Amino acid sequence: MAGIAQDRFSITRCAGAANTASTATINAQIDRVHIFSSVFVPHTEAEYQRLVTLLDGLIDEVGENESHPLASLMEIVGVLIETYEDERVLELPTE
């Protein structure tokens, strides 16, 4: 939580200097920072599982609504998961 407070302080300080940012704009910037820090290329099983959990939440929120603001993020996370699986998960032999 200290990171959030620090982010708010830094953004508020910058906004105060410019005197142009509203509280809503500051909060939106912080939300974007947290979303960006949640999306990454997984290199370990733990990171892969974090992305799977994130995708599950996005699926619950977005559903089938392709015009939802988070739909693109859901697609990106899905591609990251798919790439990890393609590179690291062995296919079961088919008979």
BANUMAR-209436 format. One record per atom (N, C-alpha, C, CB): residue number from 1; residue in one letter; chain; atom name; x, y, z. Coordinates in pm, whole numbers. Each point is the difference from the previous one (the first is absolute). Glycine has a CB too. Layout:
R pos code unit site     px     py     pz
R NUM    a    A   CA      X      Y      Z
...
//
This chain:
R pos code unit site     px     py     pz
R   1    m    A    N     81   -119      0
R   1    m    A   CA    -81    119      0
R   1    m    A    C     86    126      0
R   1    m    A   CB   -178   -126    119
R   2    a    A    N    300    114    -67
R   2    a    A   CA     90    114      0
R   2    a    A    C     31     44   -141
R   2    a    A   CB     98    -76    216
R   3    g    A    N    -88    -21   -308
R   3    g    A   CA     25     33   -140
R   3    g    A    C   -110     85    -59
R   3    g    A   CB    125   -211    -23
R   4    i    A    N   -249    181     58
R   4    i    A   CA   -114     78    -50
R   4    i    A    C      8    142     54
R   4    i    A   CB   -143   -207    -15
R   5    a    A    N    171    219    146
R   5    a    A   CA     11    133     58
R   5    a    A    C    114     77    -65
R   5    a    A   CB    -93    -86    218
R   6    q    A    N    205     21   -242
R   6    q    A   CA    113     66    -65
R   6    q    A    C    -37     42   -142
R   6    q    A   CB    160   -135    140
R   7    d    A    N   -230     47   -214
R   7    d    A   CA    -45     34   -135
R   7    d    A    C    -90    124      4
R   7    d    A   CB     15   -243    -70
R   8    r    A    N   -109    242    162
R   8    r    A   CA    -92    114     12
R   8    r    A    C     77    127     32
R   8    r    A   CB   -184   -153     77
R   9    f    A    N    280    144     13
R   9    f    A   CA     79    118     38
R   9    f    A    C     77     52   -120
R   9    f    A   CB     19    -86    234
R  10    s    A    N     48     -3   -306
R  10    s    A   CA     79     42   -116
R  10    s    A    C    -86     63   -107
R  10    s    A   CB    162   -183     49
R  11    i    A    N   -274    120    -79
R  11    i    A   CA    -89     53   -103
R  11    i    A    C    -62    131     45
R  11    i    A   CB    -49   -233    -80
R  12    t    A    N     10    239    209
R  12    t    A   CA    -59    123     52
R  12    t    A    C    101    113     -3
R  12    t    A   CB   -152   -135    147
R  13    r    A    N    276    105   -111
R  13    r    A   CA    105    102      0
R  13    r    A    C     19     53   -142
R  13    r    A   CB    113   -109    197
R  14    c    A    N   -106     19   -294
R  14    c    A   CA     15     42   -140
R  14    c    A    C   -121     79    -46
R  14    c    A   CB    143   -201    -45
R  15    a    A    N   -260    154     83
R  15    a    A   CA   -124     66    -41
R  15    a    A    C     -9    137     66
R  15    a    A   CB   -114   -222    -29
R  16    g    A    N    157    230    154
R  16    g    A   CA     -3    127     70
R  16    g    A    C     90    102    -67
R  16    g    A   CB    -50   -119    212
R  17    a    A    N    165     74   -260
R  17    a    A   CA     92     91    -68
R  17    a    A    C    -63     53   -128
R  17    a    A   CB    196   -123     97
R  18    a    A    N   -262     35   -168
R  18    a    A   CA    -66     42   -124
R  18    a    A    C   -134     63     29
R  18    a    A   CB    117   -182   -124
R  19    n    A    N   -177    145    239
R  19    n    A   CA   -130     51     44
R  19    n    A    C   -109    -27   -102
R  19    n    A   CB    118    175    130
R  20    t    A    N   -110   -290   -200
R  20    t    A   CA   -100    -29   -102
R  20    t    A    C    -71   -134     21
R  20    t    A   CB    136    135   -155
R  21    a    A    N    -82   -223    239
R  21    a    A   CA    -57   -134     13
R  21    a    A    C   -109     -1    107
R  21    a    A   CB    218   -102    -72
R  22    s    A    N   -327     36     42
R  22    s    A   CA   -107    -16     98
R  22    s    A    C     24   -128     79
R  22    s    A   CB   -163    125   -148
R  23    t    A    N     92   -141    258
R  23    t    A   CA     11   -122     80
R  23    t    A    C    -38   -122    -83
R  23    t    A   CB    -50    132    208
R  24    a    A    N    -51   -121   -291
R  24    a    A   CA    -41   -113    -84
R  24    a    A    C    111    -39    -96
R  24    a    A   CB   -239     73     18
R  25    t    A    N    306     26    -75
R  25    t    A   CA    110    -28    -92
R  25    t    A    C    115    -68     73
R  25    t    A   CB    -66    198   -139
R  26    i    A    N     96   -151    258
R  26    i    A   CA    107    -60     80
R  26    i    A    C    -35   -144     32
R  26    i    A   CB     57    223     98
R  27    n    A    N   -180   -249    -54
R  27    n    A   CA    -41   -137     31
R  27    n    A    C      3    -89   -123
R  27    n    A   CB   -142     88    184
R  28    a    A    N    106    -35   -299
R  28    a    A   CA      4    -79   -124
R  28    a    A    C    143    -35    -35
R  28    a    A   CB   -209    113    -80
R  29    q    A    N    302    -21    101
R  29    q    A   CA    141    -28    -28
R  29    q    A    C     51   -109     93
R  29    q    A   CB     34    237    -77
R  30    i    A    N    -72   -231    203
R  30    i    A   CA     43   -102     96
R  30    i    A    C    -58   -136    -38
R  30    i    A   CB     15    174    181
R  31    d    A    N   -142   -178   -221
R  31    d    A   CA    -61   -125    -42
R  31    d    A    C     75    -60   -119
R  31    d    A   CB   -223     81     82
R  32    r    A    N    264      4   -177
R  32    r    A   CA     75    -49   -115
R  32    r    A    C    134    -58     43
R  32    r    A   CB   -112    171   -144
R  33    v    A    N    178   -107    238
R  33    v    A   CA    129    -51     50
R  33    v    A    C    -19   -138     59
R  33    v    A   CB     80    234     45
R  34    h    A    N   -188   -254     31
R  34    h    A   CA    -24   -130     62
R  34    h    A    C    -37   -106   -103
R  34    h    A   CB    -74    118    208
R  35    i    A    N      0    -80   -310
R  35    i    A   CA    -32    -96   -106
R  35    i    A    C    128    -39    -74
R  35    i    A   CB   -231     99    -24
R  36    f    A    N    313      2     -9
R  36    f    A   CA    123    -30    -73
R  36    f    A    C     93    -88     80
R  36    f    A   CB    -22    217   -118
R  37    s    A    N     26   -199    250
R  37    s    A   CA     88    -83     81
R  37    s    A    C    -56   -141     17
R  37    s    A   CB     79    205    120
R  38    s    A    N   -207   -223   -153
R  38    s    A   CA    -62   -132     11
R  38    s    A    C     18    -83   -127
R  38    s    A   CB   -167     98    156
R  39    v    A    N    205    -35   -265
R  39    v    A   CA     15    -69   -127
R  39    v    A    C    149     -9    -33
R  39    v    A   CB   -229     82    -81
R  40    f    A    N    277   -204     65
R  40    f    A   CA    142    -23    -24
R  40    f    A    C     17   -132    -72
R  40    f    A   CB     63    132    205
R  41    v    A    N     52   -154   -262
R  41    v    A   CA     31   -127    -64
R  41    v    A    C     40    -98    111
R  41    v    A   CB     75    114   -219
R  42    p    A    N   -148   -224    233
R  42    p    A   CA     31    -95    107
R  42    p    A    C    124    -83    -33
R  42    p    A   CB   -244    -10     58
R  43    h    A    N    330     -5     42
R  43    h    A   CA    121    -81    -17
R  43    h    A    C      4   -117     97
R  43    h    A   CB    120    203    -79
R  44    t    A    N   -210   -203    176
R  44    t    A   CA     -5   -108     98
R  44    t    A    C   -143    -49     13
R  44    t    A   CB    198     97    126
R  45    e    A    N   -213   -213    -64
R  45    e    A   CA   -134    -55     25
R  45    e    A    C    -82     95     87
R  45    e    A   CB     93   -234    -20
R  46    a    A    N    -30    295    119
R  46    a    A   CA    -72     93     88
R  46    a    A    C    -52    121    -78
R  46    a    A   CB    145    -75    193
R  47    e    A    N    -63    129   -282
R  47    e    A   CA    -44    113    -81
R  47    e    A    C   -111    -42    -95
R  47    e    A   CB    229    100     16
R  48    y    A    N   -217   -218    -72
R  48    y    A   CA   -105    -55    -87
R  48    y    A    C   -132     -9     77
R  48    y    A   CB    173   -131   -131
R  49    q    A    N   -167     80    253
R  49    q    A   CA   -122    -14     81
R  49    q    A    C    -60    136     34
R  49    q    A   CB     92   -213     95
R  50    r    A    N     -8    314    -72
R  50    r    A   CA    -52    135     25
R  50    r    A    C    -77     52   -121
R  50    r    A   CB    193     45    155
R  51    l    A    N   -141    -71   -274
R  51    l    A   CA    -71     43   -121
R  51    l    A    C   -129    -77    -20
R  51    l    A   CB    218     61   -103
R  52    v    A    N   -218   -190    134
R  52    v    A   CA   -122    -80    -11
R  52    v    A    C   -107     56     94
R  52    v    A   CB    135   -207    -62
R  53    t    A    N    -95    243    183
R  53    t    A   CA    -94     58     97
R  53    t    A    C    -53    133    -52
R  53    t    A   CB    121   -113    189
R  54    l    A    N    -31    196   -245
R  54    l    A   CA    -42    127    -59
R  54    l    A    C    -99    -22   -113
R  54    l    A   CB    220    101     63
R  55    l    A    N   -189   -197   -151
R  55    l    A   CA    -90    -29   -112
R  55    l    A    C   -136    -47     49
R  55    l    A   CB    199    -59   -141
R  56    d    A    N   -202    -25    243
R  56    d    A   CA   -128    -46     55
R  56    d    A    C    -84    119     46
R  56    d    A   CB    108   -216     71
R  57    g    A    N    -46    310     -4
R  57    g    A   CA    -72    119     45
R  57    g    A    C    -48     85   -116
R  57    g    A   CB    136     -2    206
R  58    l    A    N    -54     15   -308
R  58    l    A   CA    -40     77   -118
R  58    l    A    C   -116    -66    -72
R  58    l    A   CB    234     84    -23
R  59    i    A    N   -230   -216     13
R  59    i    A   CA   -109    -73    -65
R  59    i    A    C   -130     21     77
R  59    i    A   CB    162   -172    -87
R  60    d    A    N   -154    168    220
R  60    d    A   CA   -119     24     82
R  60    d    A    C    -56    140    -23
R  60    d    A   CB     88   -158    172
R  61    e    A    N      2    256   -187
R  61    e    A   CA    -42    139    -18
R  61    e    A    C    -48     28   -142
R  61    e    A   CB    163     66    176
R  62    v    A    N    -89   -111   -276
R  62    v    A   CA    -26     35   -139
R  62    v    A    C   -105    -91    -63
R  62    v    A   CB    233     85    -18
R  63    g    A    N   -224   -214     48
R  63    g    A   CA    -92    -95    -61
R  63    g    A    C     16     -2   -151
R  63    g    A   CB   -160     35    187
R  64    e    A    N     51    -29   -259
R  64    e    A   CA      0     -3   -147
R  64    e    A    C     -5    140    -61
R  64    e    A   CB   -112   -222     10
R  65    n    A    N    117    325     73
R  65    n    A   CA    -15    138    -46
R  65    n    A    C    130     50    -64
R  65    n    A   CB   -171     42    181
R  66    e    A    N    181    -52   -313
R  66    e    A   CA    120     39    -72
R  66    e    A    C     25    151      4
R  66    e    A   CB    -34   -197   -147
R  67    s    A    N    -67    275    183
R  67    s    A   CA     18    145      6
R  67    s    A    C     33     47    142
R  67    s    A   CB   -159     24   -193
R  68    h    A    N    172   -118    286
R  68    h    A   CA     36     35    138
R  68    h    A    C    140     63      0
R  68    h    A   CB   -145   -189     93
R  69    p    A    N    168    291    -11
R  69    p    A   CA    132     66      5
R  69    p    A    C    116    -95     33
R  69    p    A   CB   -120    206     68
R  70    l    A    N     94   -316     -1
R  70    l    A   CA    105    -94     38
R  70    l    A    C     14   -117    -97
R  70    l    A   CB    -40     65    235
R  71    a    A    N    -38    -66   -343
R  71    a    A   CA      3   -113    -94
R  71    a    A    C    138    -16    -64
R  71    a    A   CB   -243     36    -45
R  72    s    A    N    306     73      7
R  72    s    A   CA    133     -9    -62
R  72    s    A    C    103    -53     99
R  72    s    A   CB    -59    190   -152
R  73    l    A    N     49   -144    276
R  73    l    A   CA     91    -49    104
R  73    l    A    C    -19   -149     20
R  73    l    A   CB     -4    224    112
R  74    m    A    N   -120   -269   -113
R  74    m    A   CA    -29   -143     15
R  74    m    A    C     64    -79   -114
R  74    m    A   CB   -217     55    116
R  75    e    A    N    210     -2   -237
R  75    e    A   CA     61    -68   -115
R  75    e    A    C    152     -6     14
R  75    e    A   CB   -191     78   -144
R  76    i    A    N    252     31    187
R  76    i    A   CA    146      3     18
R  76    i    A    C     44   -102    104
R  76    i    A   CB      2    243    -62
R  77    v    A    N    -70   -247    174
R  77    v    A   CA     35    -96    106
R  77    v    A    C    -16   -142    -52
R  77    v    A   CB    -71    164    178
R  78    g    A    N    -34   -188   -255
R  78    g    A   CA    -21   -133    -59
R  78    g    A    C    114    -40    -92
R  78    g    A   CB   -245     38     16
R  79    v    A    N    294     56    -95
R  79    v    A   CA    113    -28    -91
R  79    v    A    C    126    -29     80
R  79    v    A   CB   -103    148   -176
R  80    l    A    N    127    -73    282
R  80    l    A   CA    117    -26     84
R  80    l    A    C     -5   -140     61
R  80    l    A   CB     15    246     51
R  81    i    A    N   -132   -286     -6
R  81    i    A   CA    -18   -134     57
R  81    i    A    C     21   -106   -107
R  81    i    A   CB   -161     92    171
R  82    e    A    N    101    -71   -286
R  82    e    A   CA     12    -97   -110
R  82    e    A    C    146    -16    -42
R  82    e    A   CB   -231     61    -78
R  83    t    A    N    304     48     69
R  83    t    A   CA    142     -6    -38
R  83    t    A    C     80    -78    104
R  83    t    A   CB    -22    219   -120
R  84    y    A    N     -4   -193    247
R  84    y    A   CA     69    -74    107
R  84    y    A    C    -28   -150    -14
R  84    y    A   CB    -15    201    154
R  85    e    A    N   -111   -235   -173
R  85    e    A   CA    -37   -141    -12
R  85    e    A    C     63    -64   -123
R  85    e    A   CB   -216     49    116
R  86    d    A    N    218     23   -227
R  86    d    A   CA     61    -55   -122
R  86    d    A    C    149    -26     18
R  86    d    A   CB   -171    123   -136
R  87    e    A    N    237    -38    211
R  87    e    A   CA    145    -12     18
R  87    e    A    C     40    -97    111
R  87    e    A   CB     19    231    -81
R  88    r    A    N   -106   -251    181
R  88    r    A   CA     43    -74    118
R  88    r    A    C    -82   -123     36
R  88    r    A   CB     83    213     78
R  89    v    A    N   -205   -218   -123
R  89    v    A   CA    -87   -111     38
R  89    v    A    C      8   -107   -109
R  89    v    A   CB   -155    154    130
R  90    l    A    N    193   -272    -87
R  90    l    A   CA     11   -111    -96
R  90    l    A    C   -137    -52    -38
R  90    l    A   CB    223    -61     97
R  91    e    A    N   -238     30   -223
R  91    e    A   CA   -125    -58    -50
R  91    e    A    C     -5   -148     40
R  91    e    A   CB     -8    164   -196
R  92    l    A    N   -107   -210    232
R  92    l    A   CA    -18   -141     28
R  92    l    A    C     -2    -75   -133
R  92    l    A   CB   -128     49    214
R  93    p    A    N    196   -162   -221
R  93    p    A   CA      0    -75   -126
R  93    p    A    C   -141    -51    -34
R  93    p    A   CB    240    -67     42
R  94    t    A    N   -273     78   -168
R  94    t    A   CA   -131    -52    -45
R  94    t    A    C     21   -136    -64
R  94    t    A   CB    -89    234    -37
R  95    e    A    N     -5   -320     58
R  95    e    A   CA     13   -137    -53
R  95    e    A    C    -86    -22   -120
R  95    e    A   CB     51    -80    227
//
